[in-house]
Amino acid sequence: MSNVFDAIAKYRIVPLVTLDDPNDAVPLGKALVKGGIPVAEVTFRTAAGGEAMERMAKEVPDLIVGAGTVHDIDHAIETKERGGKFVITPGFNPKVVDWCLKHDMPVCPGTVTPADLEQALDFGLKLVKFFPAGAYGGVKTLKALAGPYAMLKFVPTGGVNLDNLLDFLSLKNVAAAGGSFVPPSDCVKAKNWDGVVETCQKICKMVASLKA
């Protein structure tokens, strides 16, 4: 893993941020930091994604911010230009991975099959996303992959929630878990930043319980 993903792995959580209003970026970023999970995967699912990521990068220096839902090189380039520190893709796109590696942009590509994992190994990657985790066997599949792909660490997303979070994080081959369970969409829509803080703190206690 690159240093940025090493840092993210310490928190074990990758909050998935999808914003319609870029004005929400800074208060949300500050809430994530205050709540103890200073990480934001800002998706390009909305037109506000790029600007939201840039505002977080500039105005919330303690936040590790990068981009998610990156389908093409153009969005990888935009991530770098807007101050993003990492790229996460939903599927394995060799062109995006190649560009990121050549331009010192940490990348965590989406994978779901052994064929995807073989491509990741060809590129020298040690960390990959497992998506959609819930639809492709979740914990059971990750346990099965641990044998032949012991050299890889995974970030499962898609179907991960507060009810099964610890099941995923307890696996030795899981570096972190991501998903829309944080920040809660209802809190974001209501601009309830204290609610985001409380959710993050709750999750931090859950994560800490694994180490106890």
N, C-alpha and C positions, 0 to 999 in steps of 0.2 A: 504494500500500500504506500501511496505517496504520503508525505507529511500531513497534508490536509485531511486525508481520510483516516490517518492515524489519530488525528485530533478529534475527528467526528466520532470515531469508534470509542473514545473515552466516555462519551455521553450516551452511547448505545442507541440513540434515537435520531432519526432524520425527519423533522417536521416538513410536511408537504404543504407548500403555500401557493394558493391560487387566488389571486386578487382581481377584482373588477375595477377597483379604484386605487390608483397609485398613491393617493394621499394616505391610505391605510398602512403603507409599507413601513414607515418609520416607527409609528406607535406599536405596530405588531412586532417589529424587530426588537424593540426595546422590551416588550413584554416577554418575548422568548428568552432574552438575556436575563431578565429579572427572575424568570421562573426556573432558571438553571439549565436550560437547553439552548445554548447560543448557536443554533444551526438553523438554516433555512434553505430548503430546496424550492426555489421559486419557479413555478412551471410556466411554460410558454403556451398554456392552454387558453389564455385570454390575451387581448391586445395590450393589457396593462403590465404583462409579465416583465418585459425588458426594463421599462422605466421603474417598476417596483424594485427590481433587483439592484438597479443602479443607485436608487435612493438609499436602500439598506446598506449597500457597500460604502457609500460616502458618509452617511450620517449615523450609522450604528457600527462603529469600529470594532466592538467586541463580538460582533456576530460573524460567524462563518457562513457566507452566503454564496450560493451557486445556482445553477439552472437545472431544471428538470423538464421532461417531455421534449428533449432535443432530438429532432428527427433528421436534421441535415447540418451540413458544415456551416451554412450561413448563421444558424442559431448558435453554433459553437463559437463562431467568430464574434457574434454579438455579445455572448456571455463574457468573453475576454475583454472586449472593448468597454463593457459596462461595469467592469470590476468584479465579475464573478470569479470565484476561486475553484470551482469544480463543475463538471458536466455529468449529468445522469441521463441515460437514454432508456426508453421503454423497451426497446428491442436491440439486438446486436446489429449495428450498422458499421461494417468495416471501414467505410470512408470516414465516418465521424471519428471512430476510434483512432484511425491512422492520423488524421489531422490533429487531434488532441495530443497524441504522443509526440508528434513532431513539433508542436508549439507549446510544450511544457504546460499543458492544461490537464490536470488530473481528471480522469474519466472513469465512470463506473457504468458499464454498459448493461442493458437488460439481457438476461438469459433465461432459458426455461428448459432446454434440452441438452443432452451430452454433446451434441454437435455444436451448440453455442459455446459450451465450455471449452471445447477443443480449440475453437477460434480464439477465445480469450487467452488460452495458454500460448497459442502461436504468437500472439501480440505481447507476450510476457507479462500479462496482467495477473494480479494476485487477489483482486477484489472485484466481484461482480454483483449486479442486482439480480434478484430472483423474482420475476414478475410474469403473470399475476400469481402470487404464491398460493392463495387460497384455492384457485381453480385448478392448480397443478399439483395438488397433494400436500401442500403446506409442510408441516413438520415432518411427516412421514417421508416425503420425497427428499427433503434436505438430509435426513438421516441416511437415506440410501445413497445419496451423492457423496457423503462424507468418506466412504471407502475409496473409490477410484479417483476422487478429486480432493484428497486430503490437503493438497497444496493451495486450495482456494478458500477464500472467505466470502460469505454471502450477505447481502442486504435484502431480506425479503420485504416486499411491499405488495399491496393488493390483497385484501382479505385479512390483513393484520389489524387487530383492534385491542382495546384494553382488556378484553376477556381472554385473549390467547397470546398477548404480548410476551408474557414471561415464558410461555412454552417455546416460543421462537428464540428468545434471548438466552435460554438455558442451553441451547445447542452450541457445541464448541466451534462449529464452522460458521456461526452467525456473528458477524462483527457488529452489526447494528440493525435496527428495523425501522421501516418508514411507513408513512401512511397519513391519511387525512384525519385520523383521530386526534392529531395535534398539528396545528391549532384547530379547535372545534369550529366548524363552519358557522354554527349559530352564534358563537361569540364574535367571530369576525364580522358577520353581517350586522350584528348589533353594536359593533365597535366596543365590545365589552372586554377591554384589555386586561382588567383585573381577573376576569374569568379565564383568560388565556394563561395568565401567571399561575393561577390556582391549579389548572389542569397540568401544567408543566411540573409544578411542585409535587403533585400527586404521582405523576409518572416517575419523577426522580426517586421518590420513596420506594416505588415498585422495583425500580432498577437496583436500588441500594439493597433491597431485600435479597437479591440474588448473591450478593457478596457476603451477606451475614452468615 
